[in-house]
């Protein structure tokens, strides 16, 4: 099975894909999230895995829009505990590090360690795995990078310190995207997109419909409507124990919205802290 990811081998996207699908998959590297969508649309990949939110950095708003524009189905999710690791060329001493390079969010999430332990400046890159690959090719003994553990194996780098992120409860949620919906039994979570009228209580009416049918909201995200300043759609994730009650909630919500799109039903995932 071919799985499209944003980034190159060693990126956290790959780690999430391996966690969800196992190690028999073939990774299809994509430079951008739009490229990822084009790859899935053109059937170069069977499915795609896309980061949608981080427990510290928040939502990636543009990806909600891409899913809607391309008409993909959400067919699964996976949570990855993001563990940042400091790596160098083998044999480099920590005292020799003068530059630390990584994605800006990775650098931000490791600032406490960098300030306390390194006499180094920070350099931003487009991707954590790209920093690892470039360091391996350059053999720069003055530089360290921050990336996932699998980068050390892929690019022959030495881990100087594991888990340098400030907040250990750091999770990224990834959505599994497909060209067709998941019709398997046992689904207990759904992603929806809805548009409300600009009236008092319009959102409250939707929330009450879910509440009265014992459907739990796990995510609600406003999304700017392109070309309509200060107007928004809403992305909502819901969970249920009783599928019939969930269906009743959808029928009721549809009467209270201008538009309602079911992006997909799937099995909810859980998140566990790496030890």
C-alpha positions as a Markdown table, in Angstrom:
| # | Residue | x | y | z |
|---|---|---|---|---|
| 1 | Unk | 0.0 | 0.0 | 0.0 |
| 2 | Unk | 1.3 | 3.4 | -1.0 |
| 3 | Unk | 0.8 | 6.2 | 1.6 |
| 4 | Unk | 1.4 | 9.9 | 0.8 |
| 5 | Unk | 3.0 | 12.0 | 3.5 |
| 6 | Unk | 4.1 | 15.6 | 3.7 |
| 7 | Unk | 7.9 | 15.6 | 4.1 |
| 8 | Unk | 10.6 | 13.1 | 3.4 |
| 9 | Unk | 11.6 | 9.8 | 5.1 |
| 10 | Unk | 12.2 | 10.4 | 8.8 |
| 11 | Unk | 9.5 | 13.1 | 9.1 |
| 12 | Unk | 7.0 | 12.7 | 12.0 |
| 13 | Unk | 4.4 | 12.1 | 9.2 |
| 14 | Unk | 6.3 | 8.8 | 8.4 |
| 15 | Unk | 6.4 | 7.8 | 12.1 |
| 16 | Unk | 2.7 | 8.3 | 12.3 |
| 17 | Unk | 2.1 | 6.3 | 9.1 |
| 18 | Unk | 4.2 | 3.4 | 10.4 |
| 19 | Unk | 2.3 | 3.5 | 13.7 |
| 20 | Unk | -1.0 | 3.3 | 11.9 |
| 21 | Unk | -0.3 | 1.0 | 9.0 |
| 22 | Unk | 2.7 | -1.0 | 10.0 |
| 23 | Unk | 6.1 | -1.3 | 8.3 |
| 24 | Unk | 5.0 | -2.9 | 5.0 |
| 25 | Unk | 3.8 | 0.3 | 3.4 |
| 26 | Unk | 5.5 | 2.3 | 0.7 |
| 27 | Unk | 6.0 | 6.0 | 1.6 |
| 28 | Unk | 5.3 | 8.6 | -1.1 |
| 29 | Unk | 7.1 | 11.8 | -0.2 |
| 30 | Unk | 5.4 | 15.1 | -1.0 |
| 31 | Unk | 6.9 | 18.6 | -0.6 |
| 32 | Unk | 3.7 | 20.4 | 0.5 |
| 33 | Unk | 0.2 | 19.5 | 1.8 |
| 34 | Unk | -1.2 | 20.5 | -1.6 |
| 35 | Unk | 1.2 | 18.2 | -3.3 |
| 36 | Unk | 0.0 | 15.5 | -1.0 |
| 37 | Unk | -3.6 | 16.1 | -2.0 |
| 38 | Unk | -2.6 | 16.0 | -5.7 |
| 39 | Unk | -0.8 | 12.8 | -5.2 |
| 40 | Unk | -3.8 | 11.1 | -3.6 |
| 41 | Unk | -6.2 | 12.6 | -6.2 |
| 42 | Unk | -4.2 | 11.2 | -9.1 |
| 43 | Unk | -4.0 | 7.7 | -7.5 |
| 44 | Unk | -0.2 | 7.8 | -7.2 |
| 45 | Unk | -0.9 | 6.9 | -3.5 |
| 46 | Unk | -3.6 | 4.7 | -2.2 |
| 47 | Unk | -4.2 | 6.8 | 0.9 |
| 48 | Unk | -2.7 | 9.9 | 2.5 |
| 49 | Unk | -1.8 | 10.9 | 6.1 |
| 50 | Unk | -2.1 | 14.6 | 6.9 |
| 51 | Unk | -1.3 | 16.4 | 10.2 |
| 52 | Unk | -4.4 | 18.4 | 11.3 |
| 53 | Unk | -3.6 | 19.7 | 14.8 |
| 54 | Unk | -1.0 | 19.7 | 17.6 |
| 55 | Unk | -1.8 | 19.7 | 21.3 |
| 56 | Unk | 0.6 | 22.7 | 21.8 |
| 57 | Unk | 0.7 | 24.6 | 18.4 |
| 58 | Unk | -3.0 | 24.2 | 17.6 |
| 59 | Unk | -4.8 | 23.5 | 14.4 |
| 60 | Unk | -3.4 | 23.6 | 10.8 |
| 61 | Unk | -6.3 | 25.6 | 9.3 |
| 62 | Unk | -5.2 | 25.3 | 5.7 |
| 63 | Unk | -5.5 | 21.6 | 5.8 |
| 64 | Unk | -9.2 | 21.7 | 6.8 |
| 65 | Unk | -9.7 | 23.7 | 3.6 |
| 66 | Unk | -7.7 | 21.3 | 1.5 |
| 67 | Unk | -9.7 | 18.3 | 2.6 |
| 68 | Unk | -12.9 | 20.2 | 1.7 |
| 69 | Unk | -11.7 | 21.5 | -1.6 |
| 70 | Unk | -10.4 | 18.1 | -2.8 |
| 71 | Unk | -13.5 | 16.2 | -1.6 |
| 72 | Unk | -11.5 | 13.5 | 0.3 |
| 73 | Unk | -13.0 | 11.3 | 2.9 |
| 74 | Unk | -11.6 | 11.1 | 6.4 |
| 75 | Unk | -11.3 | 7.4 | 7.1 |
| 76 | Unk | -9.1 | 7.3 | 10.2 |
| 77 | Unk | -6.9 | 9.1 | 12.6 |
| 78 | Unk | -3.7 | 8.5 | 14.6 |
| 79 | Unk | -2.1 | 10.4 | 17.4 |
| 80 | Unk | 1.7 | 10.6 | 17.7 |
| 81 | Unk | 3.5 | 11.6 | 20.8 |
| 82 | Unk | 6.1 | 14.0 | 19.5 |
| 83 | Unk | 9.5 | 13.3 | 21.0 |
| 84 | Unk | 12.3 | 15.7 | 20.0 |
| 85 | Unk | 15.8 | 14.4 | 19.8 |
| 86 | Unk | 19.1 | 16.3 | 19.5 |
| 87 | Unk | 21.4 | 14.7 | 16.9 |
| 88 | Unk | 24.8 | 15.3 | 15.4 |
| 89 | Unk | 27.4 | 13.7 | 13.1 |
| 90 | Unk | 28.8 | 10.7 | 15.1 |
| 91 | Unk | 31.6 | 11.7 | 17.5 |
| 92 | Unk | 30.7 | 15.4 | 17.9 |
| 93 | Unk | 30.8 | 16.7 | 21.4 |
| 94 | Unk | 27.9 | 18.8 | 22.7 |
| 95 | Unk | 30.4 | 21.6 | 23.5 |
| 96 | Unk | 31.3 | 21.8 | 19.8 |
| 97 | Unk | 27.7 | 22.6 | 18.7 |
| 98 | Unk | 27.3 | 26.2 | 17.6 |
| 99 | Unk | 24.1 | 25.9 | 15.5 |
| 100 | Unk | 20.9 | 24.0 | 16.1 |
| 101 | Unk | 18.7 | 23.6 | 13.0 |
| 102 | Unk | 15.1 | 22.3 | 12.7 |
| 103 | Unk | 11.6 | 23.3 | 11.8 |
| 104 | Unk | 10.6 | 26.5 | 13.7 |
| 105 | Unk | 7.9 | 24.7 | 15.7 |
| 106 | Unk | 10.4 | 22.1 | 16.8 |
| 107 | Unk | 12.9 | 24.8 | 17.8 |
| 108 | Unk | 10.2 | 26.6 | 19.7 |
| 109 | Unk | 9.2 | 23.5 | 21.6 |
| 110 | Unk | 12.8 | 22.8 | 22.6 |
| 111 | Unk | 13.9 | 26.3 | 23.6 |
| 112 | Unk | 14.2 | 25.6 | 27.3 |
| 113 | Unk | 16.7 | 22.8 | 26.7 |
| 114 | Unk | 18.7 | 24.8 | 24.1 |
| 115 | Unk | 19.0 | 27.8 | 26.4 |
| 116 | Unk | 20.1 | 25.7 | 29.4 |
| 117 | Unk | 22.5 | 23.3 | 27.7 |
| 118 | Unk | 23.8 | 24.7 | 24.5 |
| 119 | Unk | 25.8 | 27.8 | 23.5 |
| 120 | Unk | 24.3 | 27.8 | 20.1 |
| 121 | Unk | 22.2 | 29.9 | 17.7 |
| 122 | Unk | 19.0 | 28.5 | 16.2 |
| 123 | Unk | 18.5 | 28.1 | 12.4 |
| 124 | Unk | 15.0 | 27.4 | 11.0 |
| 125 | Unk | 14.4 | 24.9 | 8.2 |
| 126 | Unk | 11.4 | 23.6 | 6.3 |
| 127 | Unk | 11.3 | 20.2 | 7.8 |
| 128 | Unk | 12.9 | 18.3 | 10.7 |
| 129 | Unk | 13.8 | 15.3 | 8.5 |
| 130 | Unk | 15.2 | 17.6 | 5.8 |
| 131 | Unk | 17.6 | 19.1 | 8.4 |
| 132 | Unk | 18.7 | 15.6 | 9.3 |
| 133 | Unk | 19.4 | 14.6 | 5.7 |
| 134 | Unk | 21.2 | 17.8 | 5.0 |
| 135 | Unk | 23.4 | 17.4 | 8.0 |
| 136 | Unk | 24.3 | 13.9 | 7.0 |
| 137 | Unk | 25.3 | 15.0 | 3.5 |
| 138 | Unk | 27.3 | 18.0 | 4.8 |
| 139 | Unk | 29.2 | 16.3 | 7.7 |
| 140 | Unk | 29.1 | 19.7 | 9.5 |
| 141 | Unk | 30.6 | 19.0 | 13.0 |
| 142 | Unk | 29.5 | 22.4 | 14.4 |
| 143 | Unk | 25.8 | 21.8 | 13.8 |
| 144 | Unk | 23.1 | 19.8 | 15.6 |
| 145 | Unk | 19.5 | 19.1 | 14.4 |
| 146 | Unk | 16.3 | 18.3 | 16.2 |
| 147 | Unk | 14.2 | 15.5 | 14.6 |
| 148 | Unk | 12.5 | 12.1 | 15.2 |
| 149 | Unk | 14.4 | 9.1 | 16.4 |
| 150 | Unk | 14.1 | 7.3 | 13.1 |
| 151 | Unk | 16.2 | 10.0 | 11.5 |
| 152 | Unk | 19.2 | 8.8 | 13.4 |
| 153 | Unk | 18.9 | 5.4 | 11.7 |
| 154 | Unk | 18.0 | 6.7 | 8.2 |
| 155 | Unk | 20.8 | 9.3 | 8.0 |
| 156 | Unk | 23.5 | 7.8 | 10.3 |
| 157 | Unk | 23.3 | 10.5 | 13.0 |
| 158 | Unk | 24.1 | 10.2 | 16.7 |
| 159 | Unk | 21.5 | 11.0 | 19.2 |
| 160 | Unk | 23.1 | 13.3 | 21.8 |
| 161 | Unk | 20.0 | 13.7 | 23.9 |
| 162 | Unk | 16.5 | 12.2 | 23.6 |
| 163 | Unk | 13.3 | 13.9 | 24.6 |
| 164 | Unk | 14.5 | 17.5 | 24.7 |
| 165 | Unk | 11.0 | 19.0 | 24.2 |
| 166 | Unk | 9.8 | 21.2 | 27.1 |
| 167 | Unk | 6.3 | 19.7 | 27.3 |
| 168 | Unk | 6.2 | 15.9 | 27.3 |
| 169 | Unk | 2.4 | 15.8 | 26.7 |
| 170 | Unk | 3.0 | 16.9 | 23.1 |
| 171 | Unk | 0.8 | 15.1 | 20.6 |
| 172 | Unk | 0.0 | 15.6 | 16.9 |
| 173 | Unk | -3.2 | 14.3 | 15.4 |
| 174 | Unk | -3.1 | 13.0 | 11.9 |
| 175 | Unk | -6.0 | 12.2 | 9.6 |
| 176 | Unk | -6.1 | 9.3 | 7.2 |
| 177 | Unk | -7.5 | 10.4 | 3.9 |
| 178 | Unk | -9.0 | 8.4 | 1.1 |
| 179 | Unk | -10.8 | 8.8 | -2.2 |
| 180 | Unk | -13.6 | 6.6 | -0.9 |
| 181 | Unk | -15.4 | 6.5 | 2.4 |
| 182 | Unk | -14.9 | 3.8 | 5.1 |
| 183 | Unk | -18.0 | 1.6 | 5.2 |
| 184 | Unk | -16.6 | -0.9 | 7.8 |
| 185 | Unk | -18.6 | -1.7 | 10.9 |
| 186 | Unk | -17.7 | -0.4 | 14.3 |
| 187 | Unk | -17.1 | 3.3 | 13.3 |
| 188 | Unk | -17.7 | 5.5 | 16.3 |
| 189 | Unk | -16.3 | 8.9 | 15.3 |
| 190 | Unk | -17.1 | 11.3 | 12.4 |
| 191 | Unk | -15.8 | 14.6 | 11.0 |
| 192 | Unk | -18.3 | 17.1 | 9.7 |
| 193 | Unk | -18.3 | 20.5 | 8.0 |
| 194 | Unk | -21.2 | 22.8 | 8.5 |
| 195 | Unk | -22.2 | 26.3 | 7.6 |
| 196 | Unk | -24.5 | 28.3 | 9.9 |
| 197 | Unk | -26.8 | 31.2 | 9.3 |
| 198 | Unk | -25.8 | 34.5 | 10.9 |
| 199 | Unk | -28.5 | 34.4 | 13.5 |
| 200 | Unk | -28.5 | 34.5 | 17.3 |
| 201 | Unk | -28.3 | 31.0 | 18.7 |
| 202 | Unk | -27.5 | 29.2 | 15.4 |
| 203 | Unk | -24.4 | 27.4 | 16.8 |
| 204 | Unk | -26.1 | 26.8 | 20.1 |
| 205 | Unk | -29.0 | 25.0 | 18.4 |
| 206 | Unk | -26.6 | 22.6 | 16.7 |
| 207 | Unk | -24.8 | 21.9 | 20.0 |
| 208 | Unk | -28.1 | 21.2 | 21.7 |
| 209 | Unk | -29.1 | 18.7 | 19.0 |
| 210 | Unk | -25.9 | 16.7 | 19.6 |
| 211 | Unk | -26.3 | 16.9 | 23.4 |
| 212 | Unk | -29.9 | 15.7 | 23.4 |
| 213 | Unk | -28.8 | 12.7 | 21.3 |
| 214 | Unk | -25.8 | 11.9 | 23.5 |
| 215 | Unk | -23.3 | 12.6 | 20.8 |
| 216 | Unk | -20.0 | 14.0 | 22.2 |
| 217 | Unk | -18.2 | 16.8 | 20.5 |
| 218 | Unk | -14.4 | 16.3 | 20.6 |
| 219 | Unk | -13.4 | 19.2 | 18.3 |
| 220 | Unk | -15.0 | 22.4 | 17.0 |
| 221 | Unk | -12.9 | 24.6 | 14.7 |
| 222 | Unk | -14.0 | 27.7 | 12.8 |
| 223 | Unk | -12.6 | 28.0 | 9.3 |
| 224 | Unk | -12.5 | 31.2 | 7.3 |
| 225 | Unk | -14.6 | 31.1 | 4.1 |
| 226 | Unk | -12.3 | 32.3 | 1.3 |
| 227 | Unk | -13.8 | 35.3 | -0.5 |
| 228 | Unk | -16.2 | 36.1 | 2.3 |
| 229 | Unk | -14.4 | 38.1 | 5.0 |
| 230 | Unk | -15.3 | 37.3 | 8.6 |
| 231 | Unk | -17.6 | 34.5 | 7.6 |
| 232 | Unk | -16.8 | 31.0 | 8.7 |
| 233 | Unk | -17.6 | 27.3 | 8.3 |
| 234 | Unk | -17.2 | 25.0 | 11.2 |
| 235 | Unk | -15.3 | 21.7 | 11.3 |
| 236 | Unk | -16.8 | 19.4 | 14.0 |
| 237 | Unk | -15.6 | 16.0 | 15.2 |
| 238 | Unk | -18.1 | 13.9 | 17.1 |
| 239 | Unk | -18.1 | 10.5 | 18.9 |
| 240 | Unk | -21.0 | 8.3 | 19.8 |
| 241 | Unk | -21.9 | 5.0 | 21.6 |
| 242 | Unk | -25.2 | 4.5 | 19.7 |
| 243 | Unk | -25.1 | 4.9 | 15.9 |
| 244 | Unk | -28.8 | 5.4 | 15.6 |
| 245 | Unk | -28.7 | 8.3 | 18.1 |
| 246 | Unk | -25.9 | 9.8 | 16.0 |
| 247 | Unk | -27.9 | 9.5 | 12.9 |
| 248 | Unk | -30.8 | 11.2 | 14.6 |
| 249 | Unk | -28.5 | 14.0 | 15.6 |
| 250 | Unk | -27.3 | 14.5 | 12.0 |
| 251 | Unk | -30.9 | 14.6 | 10.7 |
| 252 | Unk | -31.8 | 17.3 | 13.3 |
| 253 | Unk | -28.6 | 19.3 | 12.7 |
| 254 | Unk | -29.2 | 19.3 | 8.9 |
| 255 | Unk | -32.4 | 21.3 | 9.5 |
| 256 | Unk | -30.5 | 23.9 | 11.6 |
| 257 | Unk | -27.7 | 24.6 | 9.1 |
| 258 | Unk | -27.3 | 26.2 | 5.7 |
| 259 | Unk | -25.1 | 23.3 | 4.6 |
| 260 | Unk | -23.9 | 20.1 | 6.2 |
| 261 | Unk | -21.1 | 17.8 | 4.8 |
| 262 | Unk | -20.1 | 14.4 | 6.2 |
| 263 | Unk | -16.4 | 14.2 | 5.7 |
| 264 | Unk | -16.1 | 10.7 | 7.0 |
| 265 | Unk | -16.9 | 8.1 | 9.6 |
| 266 | Unk | -14.1 | 6.1 | 11.2 |
| 267 | Unk | -12.8 | 4.4 | 14.4 |
| 268 | Unk | -11.5 | 6.8 | 17.0 |
| 269 | Unk | -7.9 | 6.5 | 18.1 |
| 270 | Unk | -6.3 | 7.0 | 21.5 |
| 271 | Unk | -3.1 | 8.7 | 22.5 |
| 272 | Unk | -0.5 | 7.3 | 24.8 |
| 273 | Unk | 2.6 | 9.0 | 26.2 |
| 274 | Unk | 5.9 | 7.4 | 25.0 |
| 275 | Unk | 8.0 | 6.1 | 27.8 |
